[in-house]
């Protein structure tokens, strides 16, 4: 379902690709039964090239990878969790328009810049 510009995360790769990542990581928790998840993943895939080299965007199927979803108390789909240095710095629950997602991603890579 998610486009190939996003990395696919699993419970097995979560520690290495998210918690020990050298740059900020946004994790898109989604599920096949979730109507807004597909469009949201596509918008993230469209935005991903703008943040190449500054931010990693990954998708995680919450049904197939229940450990990560449970560990971070992800109860609604889609949920975006923003990680920096292995710590959740912010989150977005529910689908959002592209402009809101772009602003959130910008904030994840440059949180203290006054725009």
Secondary structure as the mmCIF struct_conf table of DSSP 4:
data_model
#
loop_
_struct_conf.conf_type_id
_struct_conf.id
_struct_conf.beg_label_comp_id
_struct_conf.beg_label_asym_id
_struct_conf.beg_label_seq_id
_struct_conf.end_label_comp_id
_struct_conf.end_label_asym_id
_struct_conf.end_label_seq_id
TURN_TY1_P TURN_TY1_P1 UNK A 4 UNK A 5
BEND BEND1 UNK A 6 UNK A 6
STRN STRN1 UNK A 7 UNK A 9
TURN_TY1_P TURN_TY1_P2 UNK A 11 UNK A 13
HELX_RH_AL_P HELX_RH_AL_P1 UNK A 14 UNK A 14
HELX_RH_PI_P HELX_RH_PI_P1 UNK A 15 UNK A 19
TURN_TY1_P TURN_TY1_P3 UNK A 20 UNK A 20
BEND BEND2 UNK A 22 UNK A 23
STRN STRN2 UNK A 24 UNK A 30
TURN_TY1_P TURN_TY1_P4 UNK A 32 UNK A 33
HELX_RH_AL_P HELX_RH_AL_P2 UNK A 35 UNK A 48
HELX_RH_3T_P HELX_RH_3T_P1 UNK A 49 UNK A 51
TURN_TY1_P TURN_TY1_P5 UNK A 52 UNK A 54
STRN STRN3 UNK A 55 UNK A 61
TURN_TY1_P TURN_TY1_P6 UNK A 62 UNK A 64
HELX_RH_AL_P HELX_RH_AL_P3 UNK A 66 UNK A 71
TURN_TY1_P TURN_TY1_P7 UNK A 72 UNK A 73
BEND BEND3 UNK A 76 UNK A 78
STRN STRN4 UNK A 79 UNK A 84
TURN_TY1_P TURN_TY1_P8 UNK A 85 UNK A 86
STRN STRN5 UNK A 87 UNK A 93
BEND BEND4 UNK A 94 UNK A 94
HELX_RH_AL_P HELX_RH_AL_P4 UNK A 98 UNK A 109
BEND BEND5 UNK A 110 UNK A 110
TURN_TY1_P TURN_TY1_P9 UNK A 111 UNK A 112
#
